[in-house]
Amino acid sequence: MELVAGPPSHWVVTLTGGCQVDVWADAVTGLTEKTAGPEHVVFGVLVDVDVDLQDQFEVTARVPARSRRVEVAVARFPRDCVQGVETVA
């Protein structure tokens, strides 16, 4: 497995109890407050992984079918437990 997008960004997730969690990821989904939206805030990194090994990861997005390049989840939080998310420069 190899990182594709270079070093991941640094994110700080503030939970509803005030605790903060540091996450390094390329992307985050599920931040919108839509009632029909996702139930989780998911952070992912873009990596190259052998197609035969991809079932060992939580693949959250794919480039073309049967490609080595996929996004895999590195952190998942229930959306109602997240107070805020910000990037660190």
C-alpha positions in Angstrom: 0.0 0.0 0.0 1.4 3.4 -1.0 0.1 6.9 -0.3 -0.9 8.6 -3.6 -1.7 12.2 -2.7 1.5 12.9 -0.7 1.4 13.5 3.0 -2.2 13.6 4.3 -3.7 16.8 5.8 -3.9 17.2 9.6 -7.5 17.5 10.9 -8.7 18.2 14.4 -12.1 16.7 15.3 -13.8 18.2 18.3 -16.3 15.8 19.9 -19.5 17.0 21.6 -17.9 16.4 25.1 -15.0 18.7 24.2 -12.3 16.1 23.5 -10.2 16.6 20.4 -8.9 13.9 18.1 -6.1 14.4 15.6 -6.6 12.7 12.3 -4.4 12.7 9.2 -6.4 12.1 6.0 -6.8 13.3 2.4 -10.6 13.7 2.5 -13.5 14.0 4.8 -17.2 13.2 4.1 -20.4 13.4 6.0 -20.0 16.8 7.5 -23.3 18.2 6.2 -26.3 18.4 8.5 -28.8 17.0 6.0 -31.4 14.7 7.6 -31.0 12.2 4.7 -27.2 12.5 4.7 -24.6 10.1 6.0 -24.7 9.0 9.6 -21.0 9.2 10.1 -18.1 11.6 9.5 -15.5 9.5 7.6 -11.9 10.4 6.9 -10.0 8.7 4.1 -6.6 8.5 2.4 -6.0 7.9 -1.3 -3.7 4.9 -1.7 -2.6 2.4 -4.3 -3.4 -1.2 -3.1 -3.2 -4.4 -5.0 -6.7 -5.3 -6.2 -6.5 -8.7 -4.5 -5.8 -7.0 -1.1 -8.5 -4.3 -1.2 -11.0 -6.5 0.7 -8.8 -6.1 3.8 -9.7 -2.4 3.9 -12.8 -0.3 4.1 -12.8 1.1 0.6 -14.8 4.3 0.5 -14.2 5.4 -3.1 -12.6 3.9 -6.3 -11.1 5.4 -9.4 -12.0 3.1 -12.4 -13.2 -0.4 -11.6 -10.5 -3.0 -10.7 -8.0 -0.2 -10.2 -5.2 -0.2 -7.6 -6.1 3.4 -6.7 -8.8 3.6 -3.9 -9.7 5.8 -1.0 -9.7 3.8 2.3 -11.2 4.9 5.6 -8.8 5.8 8.4 -11.3 7.2 10.9 -15.1 7.1 11.4 -17.1 9.1 13.9 -20.9 9.1 14.5 -22.0 12.5 13.1 -24.0 13.4 16.2 -20.9 13.1 18.3 -18.9 15.6 16.2 -19.1 19.2 17.3 -16.6 20.5 14.7 -13.8 19.6 12.2 -11.0 21.9 11.2 -7.7 21.6 9.3 -4.4 22.5 10.8 -2.1 24.5 8.6 
